[in-house]
Amino acid sequence: HRRFDYRPKADPYCQARYTFCPTGSAIPVMKEEDVIEVYRLQAPVWEFKYGDLLGHLKIMHDAVGFKSSLTGKNYTMEWYELFQLGNCTFPHLRPGMDAPFWCNQGAACFYEGIDDAHWKENGTLVLVTTISGAMFNEMAKWVKYDNETGIYYETWTVQASPNRQSVIWFDSYECSKFIQRTYQKLADLGAIFKKIQTNYTSIILFSGEPIYLGNETSIFGPLGNKTLAAAIRDFYYPFKPHRTVREFFVDLLKIIDRVILNHQFYLFYNLEYWFLPMKFPYLKIIYEEVPLPIGNKTSFGV
């Protein structure tokens, strides 16, 4: 996943149904001698709307919580889509524009408080490590860098087969990856993590070797490939929001025809388009263990 020099301003066309980070605040500077508890937070995606529904499918959202011993204050930090998941996964086909239009930025959100009921009821709220205020402040600097340079949400992991050792063509870049990066940064700073199992959700597409197609200019520009441009637009069209149940099922049949019967998928990754020759089982949602990182005891003391 590519890093960028800066975060571009979001286009006004991109509108979120739910406000991004509504109670967000700046990350505070902690006293170096503070002792801060770090919590693993996980709950079903869209729990506020659907309760535990997506939890049964193991489609989970991850965050991290902090509690200061000196002040007693709690904080939550997470990373998610600015304009909801659908906009990050598929583009808009706007009238008068040849190229698909993407609203796919993701960003970190930090706010005071931990909603215990939200995380505990259908998910996880568990202590994973304890750090010093000095380590927290170093982590905060890293979060700023990570947030300014890793700006695009990517829903899909793409790999060659369900085998755990198979080639990963493209890695996802979503909430769980941010939490894993945060844990790794804390481990690099000297955090010692508890020995507990940590599982994360991945949505995987299975594909043969991807074929590079080009970027927006080379495909959709004045000297672009009109046939390829039309094929990409045609592929994305059935993924649009649906107004009626009938419309949904008509488009679902088109998606099945393209992806499963004709083994086709067009992926937008790092501002470039790729063709994926899809393979059985085509798509899988997994809830897989990724161990907590091993701490480096020599960096910082608590």
C-alpha positions as CSV (number, residue, x, y, z in Angstrom):
1,H,0.0,0.0,0.0
2,R,1.5,3.2,-1.2
3,R,2.3,6.2,1.0
4,F,1.5,9.7,-0.2
5,D,3.2,13.0,0.5
6,Y,0.0,14.7,1.8
7,R,-3.7,14.2,2.2
8,P,-5.8,15.9,-0.5
9,K,-8.9,17.9,0.3
10,A,-12.0,15.8,0.1
11,D,-14.3,16.6,-2.9
12,P,-17.6,18.2,-1.9
13,Y,-19.3,15.5,-4.1
14,C,-18.3,12.9,-1.5
15,Q,-21.0,12.9,1.2
16,A,-21.2,10.7,4.3
17,R,-24.5,9.4,5.6
18,Y,-22.9,9.4,9.1
19,T,-20.5,12.1,10.1
20,F,-16.9,11.0,10.3
21,C,-15.4,11.2,13.8
22,P,-18.2,13.5,15.2
23,T,-16.6,14.0,18.6
24,G,-13.0,13.8,17.5
25,S,-10.3,15.7,19.4
26,A,-6.5,16.3,19.3
27,I,-4.3,13.6,20.9
28,P,-3.2,15.0,24.3
29,V,0.4,15.2,25.4
30,M,0.8,12.8,28.4
31,K,3.1,13.3,31.3
32,E,6.1,11.1,30.7
33,E,5.8,9.3,34.0
34,D,2.1,8.5,33.4
35,V,1.2,4.8,33.3
36,I,-1.3,4.2,30.5
37,E,-3.4,1.0,30.1
38,V,-4.0,0.0,26.4
39,Y,-7.1,-1.9,25.5
40,R,-8.1,-4.0,22.5
41,L,-11.5,-2.9,21.3
42,Q,-13.6,-4.9,18.8
43,A,-17.3,-4.9,17.9
44,P,-19.5,-5.9,14.9
45,V,-19.4,-3.5,12.0
46,W,-22.4,-1.1,12.0
47,E,-23.5,-2.4,15.5
48,F,-25.2,1.0,16.2
49,K,-27.6,0.2,13.3
50,Y,-27.8,-3.6,13.0
51,G,-26.8,-4.8,16.5
52,D,-24.9,-8.2,16.4
53,L,-26.1,-9.1,12.9
54,L,-22.6,-8.7,11.2
55,G,-21.0,-10.2,14.3
56,H,-22.5,-13.5,13.4
57,L,-20.6,-13.3,10.1
58,K,-17.5,-12.2,12.0
59,I,-17.4,-8.9,10.2
60,M,-15.8,-6.9,13.0
61,H,-14.5,-3.3,13.5
62,D,-11.3,-2.7,15.5
63,A,-10.2,0.1,17.7
64,V,-7.7,0.7,20.6
65,G,-8.5,2.3,24.0
66,F,-6.2,4.1,26.5
67,K,-6.6,4.9,30.1
68,S,-4.4,7.4,31.9
69,S,-3.5,6.5,35.6
70,L,-2.7,10.1,36.5
71,T,-5.9,11.7,35.2
72,G,-8.3,8.7,35.1
73,K,-9.4,9.8,31.6
74,N,-10.2,7.2,28.9
75,Y,-9.6,7.6,25.1
76,T,-10.6,5.7,22.0
77,M,-8.6,5.7,18.7
78,E,-9.7,4.1,15.5
79,W,-9.3,4.3,11.7
80,Y,-12.2,4.1,9.2
81,E,-13.7,5.4,6.0
82,L,-14.5,9.1,5.6
83,F,-17.6,8.4,3.5
84,Q,-18.7,4.9,4.5
85,L,-17.6,1.5,3.3
86,G,-19.6,1.4,0.0
87,N,-17.8,4.5,-1.3
88,C,-14.4,3.1,-0.5
89,T,-15.2,-0.2,-2.2
90,F,-16.8,1.0,-5.4
91,P,-16.8,4.3,-7.3
92,H,-19.6,6.6,-8.5
93,L,-20.2,6.8,-12.2
94,R,-21.0,10.5,-12.6
95,P,-22.8,12.0,-15.7
96,G,-20.4,13.8,-18.0
97,M,-17.3,12.2,-16.4
98,D,-15.5,9.3,-18.2
99,A,-13.5,8.1,-15.3
100,P,-15.1,6.5,-12.2
101,F,-15.1,8.9,-9.3
102,W,-13.8,7.6,-6.0
103,C,-14.7,8.8,-2.4
104,N,-12.2,6.4,-0.8
105,Q,-10.3,8.2,1.8
106,G,-9.8,6.7,5.3
107,A,-8.4,8.4,8.4
108,A,-7.7,8.1,12.1
109,C,-10.2,9.3,14.7
110,F,-9.3,10.1,18.3
111,Y,-11.7,11.1,21.0
112,E,-12.1,11.1,24.8
113,G,-14.0,8.3,26.4
114,I,-14.5,4.6,25.8
115,D,-18.1,3.4,25.2
116,D,-17.9,0.3,27.4
117,A,-21.4,-1.0,26.5
118,H,-20.7,-0.7,22.7
119,W,-17.5,-2.8,22.9
120,K,-18.4,-5.3,25.6
121,E,-22.0,-6.2,24.5
122,N,-21.2,-8.1,21.3
123,G,-17.4,-7.7,21.1
124,T,-14.2,-7.3,23.1
125,L,-12.7,-4.8,25.6
126,V,-9.6,-6.3,27.0
127,L,-6.3,-5.0,28.4
128,V,-3.4,-5.9,26.1
129,T,-0.4,-3.9,27.5
130,T,0.7,-1.0,29.7
131,I,2.9,1.9,28.5
132,S,4.4,5.0,29.8
133,G,3.3,8.6,28.9
134,A,6.6,9.0,27.0
135,M,5.8,6.0,24.8
136,F,2.2,7.3,24.3
137,N,3.6,10.7,23.1
138,E,6.0,8.9,20.6
139,M,3.1,6.9,19.3
140,A,1.0,10.1,18.8
141,K,3.8,11.5,16.5
142,W,3.7,8.3,14.5
143,V,-0.1,8.4,14.3
144,K,0.1,11.9,12.7
145,Y,2.6,10.7,10.1
146,D,0.7,7.5,9.4
147,N,-2.6,9.5,9.0
148,E,-1.1,12.1,6.7
149,T,0.6,9.5,4.4
150,G,-1.7,6.4,4.4
151,I,-4.9,8.1,3.1
152,Y,-6.9,5.6,1.0
153,Y,-9.1,2.9,2.4
154,E,-8.8,-0.5,0.7
155,T,-11.5,-3.1,1.4
156,W,-10.1,-6.1,-0.4
157,T,-7.2,-8.5,0.3
158,V,-6.4,-10.3,-3.0
159,Q,-4.6,-13.6,-2.9
160,A,-3.9,-16.6,-5.1
161,S,-5.7,-19.3,-3.1
162,P,-7.2,-20.0,0.3
163,N,-3.9,-21.6,1.4
164,R,-2.4,-19.5,4.2
165,Q,1.0,-19.6,2.5
166,S,-0.4,-18.4,-0.9
167,V,0.8,-15.3,-2.6
168,I,-0.9,-12.1,-1.5
169,W,-1.3,-9.9,-4.6
170,F,-2.8,-6.9,-2.8
171,D,-3.2,-6.2,0.9
172,S,-6.2,-4.5,2.4
173,Y,-5.8,-1.1,4.2
174,E,-8.6,-0.7,6.8
175,C,-9.4,-0.4,10.5
176,S,-7.7,-3.7,11.6
177,K,-4.5,-2.9,9.7
178,F,-4.3,0.4,11.5
179,I,-4.7,-1.2,14.9
180,Q,-2.0,-3.8,14.0
181,R,0.3,-1.0,12.9
182,T,-0.3,0.8,16.2
183,Y,0.4,-2.3,18.3
184,Q,3.6,-2.8,16.3
185,K,4.7,0.8,16.9
186,L,4.1,0.3,20.6
187,A,6.1,-2.9,20.6
188,D,8.9,-1.1,18.8
189,L,8.8,1.5,21.6
190,G,9.1,-1.2,24.2
191,A,5.5,-2.3,25.0
192,I,5.2,-5.9,26.3
193,F,1.9,-7.4,25.2
194,K,-0.1,-10.0,27.1
195,K,-0.3,-13.5,25.6
196,I,-3.9,-13.4,24.4
197,Q,-5.5,-14.4,21.1
198,T,-6.3,-11.6,18.7
199,N,-8.4,-12.2,15.6
200,Y,-9.3,-9.8,12.8
201,T,-11.7,-9.8,9.8
202,S,-10.4,-10.0,6.2
203,I,-12.5,-9.9,3.0
204,I,-10.5,-11.8,0.4
205,L,-10.8,-12.1,-3.3
206,F,-9.1,-15.0,-5.0
207,S,-7.4,-14.4,-8.3
208,G,-4.7,-15.5,-10.7
209,E,-1.8,-13.2,-11.4
210,P,-3.3,-9.6,-11.7
211,I,-2.8,-7.7,-15.0
212,Y,-1.8,-4.1,-14.8
213,L,-4.2,-1.8,-16.9
214,G,-3.0,1.7,-16.2
215,N,-4.1,4.8,-14.3
216,E,-7.0,7.2,-14.7
217,T,-5.2,9.3,-17.4
218,S,-3.9,6.4,-19.5
219,I,-7.3,4.6,-19.5
220,F,-9.8,7.4,-19.5
221,G,-7.8,10.4,-20.8
222,P,-8.0,11.8,-24.3
223,L,-5.5,9.3,-25.5
224,G,-6.9,6.5,-23.4
225,N,-8.2,3.0,-24.3
226,K,-11.9,3.6,-25.0
227,T,-12.8,-0.1,-25.1
228,L,-11.1,-0.7,-21.7
229,A,-12.6,2.4,-20.2
230,A,-16.1,1.2,-21.3
231,A,-15.4,-2.3,-19.8
232,I,-14.4,-0.8,-16.4
233,R,-17.4,1.5,-16.3
234,D,-19.7,-1.4,-17.3
235,F,-18.2,-3.6,-14.5
236,Y,-18.8,-1.0,-11.8
237,Y,-22.3,-0.1,-12.9
238,P,-24.2,-2.9,-11.1
239,F,-22.5,-2.0,-7.7
240,K,-24.4,1.3,-7.5
241,P,-26.8,2.0,-4.7
242,H,-30.2,0.4,-5.4
243,R,-33.7,2.0,-5.1
244,T,-35.8,-1.1,-5.5
245,V,-35.5,-4.8,-4.6
246,R,-36.0,-5.7,-8.2
247,E,-33.2,-3.5,-9.3
248,F,-30.9,-5.0,-6.7
249,F,-31.6,-8.6,-7.9
250,V,-31.1,-7.7,-11.6
251,D,-27.7,-6.2,-10.8
252,L,-26.8,-9.0,-8.5
253,L,-27.3,-11.4,-11.4
254,K,-25.0,-9.2,-13.5
255,I,-22.3,-9.3,-10.8
256,I,-22.5,-13.1,-10.5
257,D,-22.2,-13.4,-14.3
258,R,-19.1,-11.2,-14.4
259,V,-17.2,-12.3,-11.3
260,I,-18.1,-16.0,-11.0
261,L,-19.2,-17.1,-14.5
262,N,-16.7,-15.0,-16.5
263,H,-14.0,-14.7,-13.8
264,Q,-13.6,-10.9,-14.1
265,F,-12.9,-8.2,-11.5
266,Y,-11.5,-4.7,-11.9
267,L,-9.5,-3.5,-8.8
268,F,-8.6,0.1,-8.1
269,Y,-5.5,0.1,-5.9
270,N,-3.0,3.0,-5.3
271,L,-4.8,5.1,-7.9
272,E,-4.2,2.4,-10.6
273,Y,-6.5,-0.2,-12.2
274,W,-5.8,-3.9,-12.3
275,F,-7.7,-6.8,-13.9
276,L,-8.1,-9.8,-11.6
277,P,-8.7,-13.2,-13.3
278,M,-11.0,-14.6,-10.6
279,K,-10.7,-18.1,-9.2
280,F,-12.7,-20.4,-7.0
281,P,-13.9,-19.7,-4.2
282,Y,-13.9,-16.1,-5.6
283,L,-14.6,-14.4,-2.2
284,K,-14.3,-15.4,1.4
285,I,-14.7,-13.5,4.7
286,I,-12.2,-14.9,7.3
287,Y,-11.8,-14.1,11.0
288,E,-8.2,-15.1,11.5
289,E,-5.7,-14.8,14.3
290,V,-2.9,-12.3,14.0
291,P,-0.7,-12.5,17.1
292,L,0.2,-9.5,19.2
293,P,3.7,-8.3,18.4
294,I,6.7,-9.2,20.5
295,G,7.9,-6.2,22.6
296,N,11.4,-4.9,22.7
297,K,12.2,-4.5,26.4
298,T,15.2,-2.2,25.9
299,S,13.5,0.8,24.3
300,F,11.4,2.4,27.1
301,G,10.7,1.4,30.6
302,V,7.3,1.6,32.3
